[in-house]
Amino acid sequence: MTDLPDTVKPAISSGLKLQWEAAQDAHVLLYPEGMVKLNGSAGAIMSRCDGARTLADIVADLERSYGVTGLAADVRAFVALALEKRWLELRE
Amino acid sequence: MSAATPGGATLPTAPAVGPPLWLLLELTYRCPLHCVFCYNPTDFARTGAELPTADWLRVLREARALGAVQLGLSGGEPLVREDLEVIVAEAHALGFYINLITSGVGLTRARIAALKAAGLDHIQLSFQDSTREMNDFLSSTRTFELKAQVAALIREFGYPMVLNVVLHRLNIDHVAEILEMAEALGAQYVELANTQYYGWAWLNREQLLPSRAQLERAEAATQRFRERVAGRMQIYFVVPDYFETRPKPCMNGLGSVFLAIAPDGTAMPCHAARMLPGLDLPNVRDAPVRTIWYESAAFNRFRGEAWMKEPCRSCPERSKDFGGCRCQAYLLTGDPDNTDPVCELSPQHALVTAAVARAESAARPAGGAREHVLIFRDHRTSIPVVTGDGSGHR
């Protein structure tokens, strides 16, 4: 899955919900009868997966927001993992 | 964590209590079905009046302010409540993730459209069996065709199609057909949940507990199906804990993350906890959720490890399984502080193995399945809870 093209548009999977929870000081991913508390970088990536932005857009936005470069490989690996876990799905 | 005492020794202190992240509202005990495996209290007909809408909305606001985020709407059949859309809309505005747990009875096109508009996130539809006859028999009503229609509506309105099927001796041999039915309905997730023996299921345990051979056949059939539909459907198979040698970490420990509110406003650290003796359960009519969660004796009763008896008290696994299920310990041994007898380290583990042994003999073709009468959940049959090893009554 790490050969994901830059043009895919990941989105939070249907039926799941991502939101910031002040009480947990974290982004959480909600699904029936459970939730995943995301760490900072996972939250930053997932919150940009809106089904409109491409993987390349997301990487560029993260690099701009955090003032760093070279995030592409890490972001791609996380998105692949999240797809495998069905946290994310790809939109056309 | 520890605290220094005046003498210099350290004593363990209770870990900080986190928020009730998961809120379950049992909006009503009314239900068009009469399932023999229902976990609702067997004396449900004697409980008080249902909370009015305003109280449910207040509970939502108070729990959300504490950090609750996962919301289950259940019952009984929650669709019986005419204010369900109002409750969903408030929960959505507050930022809850909202899961409706329903039999599907009453889920018309107009209602699902209204619930979607109100912000309902998820629907979990329950099935009893794949054949209408068995389904209608087990729920003593004719609802199967309706469920197929409801499944179509759920997909049409863009919800993931999630089926929950409660397994027991009378339907577990139909697992392959159940999964084929789920596939035909477009299910993406199927939970094959073996009955847990509380409430009505406890009364009917002698007829519902499957044999080990049945269980193994069902798991094998599930695995074959999984391989065939790899990637298209996710299937969870929940083994009945009577067949385990270690107990489940029930509710992650009572009072740790889970808060259930019964139709009459009774607040419970587990949806079966109403049966526990000496637990003076608070009511949301009398106290705010914050006080109930953090300060009430009932919610603090099983926090930490001080309540534990041996063998749990000195067991290295106590922080992993919290001694198992308090309700099961009470139902089987008569004392909710005992080790859950599912654990093979429990001195009363024989109570569980004996029940399994009786299931083995009853499941044989010439066995005694007819010796016990199934008790359908009904106002007419609603009775106080019976404890013990379950072999004597009926």
Interface residues (C-beta under 8 A of the other chain):
Chain A: S14 G15 K17 Q19 E21 A23 Q24 V28 L30 Y31 P32 E33 G34 M35 R86
Chain B: P19 L21 W22 L66 G67 V69 Q70 G72 G95 Y97 N99 D121 H122 Q124 G158 Y159 P160 V162 Q234
